[in-house]
Amino acid sequence: MVRYPAVADQFYPKDPESLRSEVLGYLEKAARREHAMGVVAPHAGYIYSGSVAGKVYSRIVIPRKVILMGVNHRGTGEPAAIMDSGFWRMPNGDVELDTEVASRIINHCPLVRADASAHQYEHSLEVQVPFLQALRPDFKLTPLALSFMSYGDCRSIGEAVARSIRDTGEPVLIVASSDMTHYETQDSARNKDKLAMERIAALDPEGLHRTVIRKSISMCGVIPVTTTLVACLELGATIGEVAAYATSGDVNRDYSQVVGYAGVIIR
Protein backbone atom coordinates (compact mmCIF):
# COMPACT_ATOMS: atom_id res chain seq x y z
CA MET A 1 0.00 0.00 0.00
CA VAL A 2 1.15 3.53 -0.77
CA ARG A 3 0.35 6.44 1.54
CA TYR A 4 0.35 9.85 -0.15
CA PRO A 5 1.16 13.17 1.57
CA ALA A 6 -1.78 14.67 3.45
CA VAL A 7 -0.35 18.06 4.41
CA ALA A 8 2.19 18.96 1.71
CA ASP A 9 1.80 22.64 0.78
CA GLN A 10 0.08 23.19 4.13
CA PHE A 11 2.62 22.31 6.82
CA TYR A 12 5.64 22.19 4.50
CA PRO A 13 6.41 22.84 0.80
CA LYS A 14 5.22 20.31 -1.77
CA ASP A 15 7.96 21.17 -4.27
CA PRO A 16 10.92 18.81 -3.63
CA GLU A 17 13.66 21.41 -4.03
CA SER A 18 11.85 24.00 -1.91
CA LEU A 19 11.20 21.41 0.78
CA ARG A 20 14.79 20.21 0.87
CA SER A 21 16.09 23.78 0.98
CA GLU A 22 13.78 24.72 3.84
CA VAL A 23 14.64 21.63 5.90
CA LEU A 24 18.38 22.13 5.37
CA GLY A 25 17.93 25.73 6.48
CA TYR A 26 16.65 24.53 9.86
CA LEU A 27 19.50 22.06 10.35
CA GLU A 28 22.63 23.36 12.05
CA LYS A 29 25.63 22.32 9.98
CA ALA A 30 28.18 22.76 12.77
CA ALA A 31 26.25 20.68 15.31
CA ARG A 32 27.98 17.66 16.78
CA ARG A 33 25.91 14.55 16.05
CA GLU A 34 25.39 11.88 18.70
CA HIS A 35 23.59 8.56 18.92
CA ALA A 36 20.25 8.80 20.68
CA MET A 37 17.65 6.27 21.77
CA GLY A 38 14.78 8.66 21.27
CA VAL A 39 13.79 12.24 20.57
CA VAL A 40 10.75 14.43 20.99
CA ALA A 41 10.06 16.79 18.08
CA PRO A 42 7.14 19.12 17.25
CA HIS A 43 4.76 18.75 14.32
CA ALA A 44 3.30 22.17 13.51
CA GLY A 45 3.82 24.01 10.25
CA TYR A 46 7.53 24.44 9.63
CA ILE A 47 7.32 28.22 9.86
CA TYR A 48 6.44 27.78 13.54
CA SER A 49 8.11 24.56 14.68
CA GLY A 50 10.81 23.93 12.09
CA SER A 51 13.56 25.66 14.05
CA VAL A 52 12.92 23.53 17.15
CA ALA A 53 12.76 20.32 15.11
CA GLY A 54 15.94 21.33 13.30
CA LYS A 55 17.85 21.83 16.54
CA VAL A 56 16.95 18.29 17.61
CA TYR A 57 17.66 16.53 14.32
CA SER A 58 20.90 18.47 13.86
CA ARG A 59 22.36 16.79 16.93
CA ILE A 60 21.53 13.14 16.31
CA VAL A 61 22.64 10.33 14.06
CA ILE A 62 19.76 8.83 12.09
CA PRO A 63 20.11 5.03 11.96
CA ARG A 64 18.69 2.82 9.22
CA LYS A 65 15.55 2.04 11.23
CA VAL A 66 13.21 4.61 12.78
CA ILE A 67 10.07 4.05 14.84
CA LEU A 68 7.89 7.14 14.62
CA MET A 69 5.09 7.61 17.17
CA GLY A 70 2.54 10.35 16.76
CA VAL A 71 -0.87 11.34 18.02
CA ASN A 72 -4.02 10.30 16.18
CA HIS A 73 -5.67 13.72 15.97
CA ARG A 74 -8.70 12.54 13.99
CA GLY A 75 -9.47 9.48 16.10
CA THR A 76 -9.99 7.26 13.06
CA GLY A 77 -8.95 3.63 12.98
CA GLU A 78 -7.45 1.60 15.80
CA PRO A 79 -6.37 3.35 19.05
CA ALA A 80 -2.83 2.00 18.56
CA ALA A 81 -2.47 1.77 14.80
CA ILE A 82 0.67 0.68 13.01
CA MET A 83 1.14 0.77 9.24
CA ASP A 84 3.10 -2.39 8.62
CA SER A 85 3.76 -2.59 4.88
CA GLY A 86 4.13 -0.49 1.77
CA PHE A 87 5.58 2.97 1.20
CA TRP A 88 5.04 6.58 2.19
CA ARG A 89 5.28 8.64 -1.01
CA MET A 90 6.85 11.93 0.06
CA PRO A 91 7.86 14.89 -2.14
CA ASN A 92 11.54 13.92 -1.81
CA GLY A 93 11.05 10.22 -2.52
CA ASP A 94 9.41 7.07 -1.23
CA VAL A 95 10.06 5.82 2.30
CA GLU A 96 9.85 2.06 2.74
CA LEU A 97 7.90 0.78 5.73
CA ASP A 98 9.68 -1.68 7.99
CA THR A 99 7.49 -4.79 7.97
CA GLU A 100 9.92 -6.69 10.18
CA VAL A 101 9.89 -4.21 13.09
CA ALA A 102 6.14 -3.60 12.77
CA SER A 103 5.41 -7.32 12.94
CA ARG A 104 7.52 -7.67 16.07
CA ILE A 105 5.68 -4.85 17.83
CA ILE A 106 2.30 -6.37 16.93
CA ASN A 107 3.43 -9.78 18.16
CA HIS A 108 4.71 -8.37 21.45
CA CYS A 109 1.62 -6.25 22.21
CA PRO A 110 -2.01 -7.16 21.39
CA LEU A 111 -3.01 -3.51 21.84
CA VAL A 112 -1.20 -2.63 18.60
CA ARG A 113 -3.06 -3.44 15.38
CA ALA A 114 -2.12 -3.13 11.74
CA ASP A 115 -4.28 -0.29 10.40
CA ALA A 116 -3.43 2.07 7.56
CA SER A 117 -6.63 4.14 7.86
CA ALA A 118 -5.42 5.91 11.01
CA HIS A 119 -2.41 7.19 9.06
CA GLN A 120 -4.11 8.38 5.87
CA TYR A 121 -4.67 12.01 6.90
CA GLU A 122 -2.57 12.26 10.09
CA HIS A 123 0.01 15.07 10.00
CA SER A 124 1.88 14.47 13.26
CA LEU A 125 4.00 11.70 11.78
CA GLU A 126 4.23 13.00 8.23
CA VAL A 127 5.93 16.29 9.08
CA GLN A 128 8.87 14.47 10.71
CA VAL A 129 9.72 12.50 7.59
CA PRO A 130 11.38 15.27 5.49
CA PHE A 131 13.86 15.92 8.33
CA LEU A 132 14.68 12.22 8.55
CA GLN A 133 15.03 11.95 4.77
CA ALA A 134 17.38 14.93 4.64
CA LEU A 135 19.77 13.20 7.02
CA ARG A 136 19.25 9.54 6.04
CA PRO A 137 17.51 9.11 2.66
CA ASP A 138 17.51 5.29 2.90
CA PHE A 139 15.92 4.96 6.34
CA LYS A 140 13.06 2.48 6.91
CA LEU A 141 9.99 3.67 8.79
CA THR A 142 7.72 2.08 11.38
CA PRO A 143 4.83 4.53 11.95
CA LEU A 144 2.56 4.21 14.97
CA ALA A 145 -0.46 6.50 15.53
CA LEU A 146 -1.74 6.58 19.12
CA SER A 147 -5.01 7.83 20.57
CA PHE A 148 -5.35 8.82 24.22
CA MET A 149 -4.96 5.86 26.58
CA SER A 150 -4.08 4.94 30.15
CA TYR A 151 -0.55 4.93 31.49
CA GLY A 152 -0.80 1.13 31.76
CA ASP A 153 -1.45 0.86 28.03
CA CYS A 154 1.44 3.23 27.30
CA ARG A 155 3.68 1.00 29.38
CA SER A 156 2.55 -2.14 27.54
CA ILE A 157 3.23 -0.59 24.14
CA GLY A 158 6.52 0.96 25.24
CA GLU A 159 7.78 -2.34 26.61
CA ALA A 160 6.78 -4.07 23.36
CA VAL A 161 8.65 -1.44 21.35
CA ALA A 162 11.75 -1.98 23.50
CA ARG A 163 11.59 -5.77 23.08
CA SER A 164 11.18 -5.35 19.34
CA ILE A 165 14.24 -3.11 19.17
CA ARG A 166 16.29 -5.65 21.12
CA ASP A 167 15.14 -8.37 18.72
CA THR A 168 16.22 -6.25 15.76
CA GLY A 169 19.86 -6.33 16.82
CA GLU A 170 20.81 -2.95 15.33
CA PRO A 171 20.33 0.70 16.30
CA VAL A 172 16.75 1.98 16.11
CA LEU A 173 15.72 5.58 16.77
CA ILE A 174 12.35 6.32 18.37
CA VAL A 175 10.82 9.67 17.41
CA ALA A 176 7.88 10.94 19.48
CA SER A 177 5.92 13.67 17.70
CA SER A 178 4.20 16.21 19.94
CA ASP A 179 3.34 19.86 20.29
CA MET A 180 2.98 21.26 23.79
CA THR A 181 0.36 23.63 25.27
CA HIS A 182 -2.25 24.87 22.78
CA TYR A 183 -3.89 28.31 22.58
CA GLU A 184 -3.07 29.83 25.93
CA THR A 185 -1.10 32.98 26.71
CA GLN A 186 2.66 32.91 26.33
CA ASP A 187 3.22 32.97 30.08
CA SER A 188 0.65 30.25 30.77
CA ALA A 189 2.03 28.00 28.02
CA ARG A 190 5.61 28.40 29.19
CA ASN A 191 4.68 27.65 32.80
CA LYS A 192 2.67 24.56 31.95
CA ASP A 193 5.17 23.29 29.40
CA LYS A 194 7.96 23.66 31.95
CA LEU A 195 6.15 21.17 34.19
CA ALA A 196 5.83 18.66 31.36
CA MET A 197 9.40 19.13 30.13
CA GLU A 198 10.74 18.57 33.64
CA ARG A 199 9.08 15.14 33.69
CA ILE A 200 10.37 14.30 30.21
CA ALA A 201 13.93 15.34 31.06
CA ALA A 202 13.69 13.31 34.28
CA LEU A 203 12.71 10.25 32.20
CA ASP A 204 9.52 9.95 34.24
CA PRO A 205 6.80 8.61 31.93
CA GLU A 206 4.20 8.01 34.62
CA GLY A 207 4.88 11.44 36.10
CA LEU A 208 4.46 13.04 32.67
CA HIS A 209 1.15 11.26 32.05
CA ARG A 210 -0.12 12.24 35.51
CA THR A 211 1.10 15.86 35.30
CA VAL A 212 -0.49 16.50 31.91
CA ILE A 213 -3.85 15.26 33.19
CA ARG A 214 -3.77 16.93 36.60
CA LYS A 215 -2.48 20.28 35.34
CA SER A 216 -4.75 20.29 32.25
CA ILE A 217 -1.81 20.65 29.87
CA SER A 218 -3.01 20.45 26.27
CA MET A 219 0.06 18.55 25.10
CA CYS A 220 -1.41 16.62 22.17
CA GLY A 221 1.36 14.01 21.97
CA VAL A 222 1.55 13.05 25.64
CA ILE A 223 0.81 9.42 24.77
CA PRO A 224 3.56 9.04 22.13
CA VAL A 225 6.03 10.79 24.44
CA THR A 226 5.03 8.71 27.48
CA THR A 227 5.33 5.52 25.44
CA THR A 228 8.71 6.59 24.08
CA LEU A 229 10.02 7.27 27.58
CA VAL A 230 8.93 3.80 28.71
CA ALA A 231 10.70 2.19 25.75
CA CYS A 232 13.89 4.19 26.21
CA LEU A 233 14.05 3.38 29.93
CA GLU A 234 13.64 -0.31 29.11
CA LEU A 235 16.59 0.04 26.73
CA GLY A 236 18.77 1.68 29.39
CA ALA A 237 18.33 5.43 28.84
CA THR A 238 19.73 7.61 31.61
CA ILE A 239 19.68 11.17 30.22
CA GLY A 240 16.90 13.39 28.93
CA GLU A 241 17.93 16.80 27.60
CA VAL A 242 15.65 19.61 26.49
CA ALA A 243 17.46 20.83 23.38
CA ALA A 244 15.05 23.59 22.36
CA TYR A 245 11.78 25.26 23.28
CA ALA A 246 9.76 27.96 21.53
CA THR A 247 6.19 29.07 20.97
CA SER A 248 4.25 30.30 17.96
CA GLY A 249 4.33 33.72 19.62
CA ASP A 250 8.08 33.82 19.14
CA VAL A 251 7.38 33.79 15.39
CA ASN A 252 4.18 35.81 14.88
CA ARG A 253 4.45 38.01 18.03
CA ASP A 254 0.91 37.17 19.05
CA TYR A 255 1.32 36.17 22.67
CA SER A 256 -2.38 35.91 23.51
CA GLN A 257 -2.92 32.38 22.12
CA VAL A 258 0.28 30.46 21.50
CA VAL A 259 1.26 26.85 20.86
CA GLY A 260 4.39 25.50 22.52
CA TYR A 261 7.09 23.39 20.82
CA ALA A 262 9.71 21.35 22.63
CA GLY A 263 12.67 19.36 21.35
CA VAL A 264 14.16 16.68 23.61
CA ILE A 265 17.00 14.18 23.15
CA ILE A 266 17.01 10.91 25.12
CA ARG A 267 20.19 8.86 25.40
C-alpha positions, 0 to 999 in steps of 0.5 A: 500500500502507498500512503500519499502526503496529506499536508504537503503545501500546508505544513511544509512545501510540496515542491521537492527542491523548496522542501529540501532547501527549507529543511536544510535551512533549519539544520545546524551544519556545525552541530555535533551529532550523537547517537540517541535512543529517542527524541521528541520533536514538534509537528506544527507548520515548519514556519512555527516549529521547524527551528525547534525540530531542526535543533533536535535533528541536527544533533543526532545520528539517524540510523537505518531504522526509525520508529515514529510515534505520533498522536491520532488527531482525527481518532480514526482507525485503531487506538494504537495503529501501526502501518506495517507494509508499503511505502510513504510517497513523500515529495523527496522520494518514497520511504519504505515501511519496515514490515519486520519491526512492525510485525515484532511490535504487533506480536509483542503487544495485542493492543497494537493493530495493523491499520493504515486508515489511522495514518491516511490524513494524520500530519503528526508523523508525516511532518517528521519525515522530510527531516529524517530523509534529509539526514538519512535518505535510505531509512526504513519507517515504522509509523505508529499512531496513538489515541489517548490511553491509560498509562498502563497501556502506554507501558505495555506498548513501550515495553513491546517497542523496547523488546522489538528493538532488542530483537532487531539487533541494530540501532533503532531511533524512536521519534515521538511527535508532539506539540505542547500547550495549545492556545493559551497565553505565552506565560501560561504556556511556558509555565505549563510546558515547563512542568511537562518538560521537567518530567520528560527530562527526568525520564519519568513517563508516569509522572508526565502522564499524571502531570499532563492530566492533573495540570490540564496541559493540552500537550497533544502528543503526551501518549507518544512521548510517554510511550517513548520514555517507557521504551527508552528506559527499558533500553537503558536510557539515563539522560533526557535533555531539552534541546530547544523550546519555543512558541508560535508567539516567538514567530508571529508576536501574538502572545495571547494564544500560542502553541508551545514546541519542545525538542528533547533528546534521550540517550 
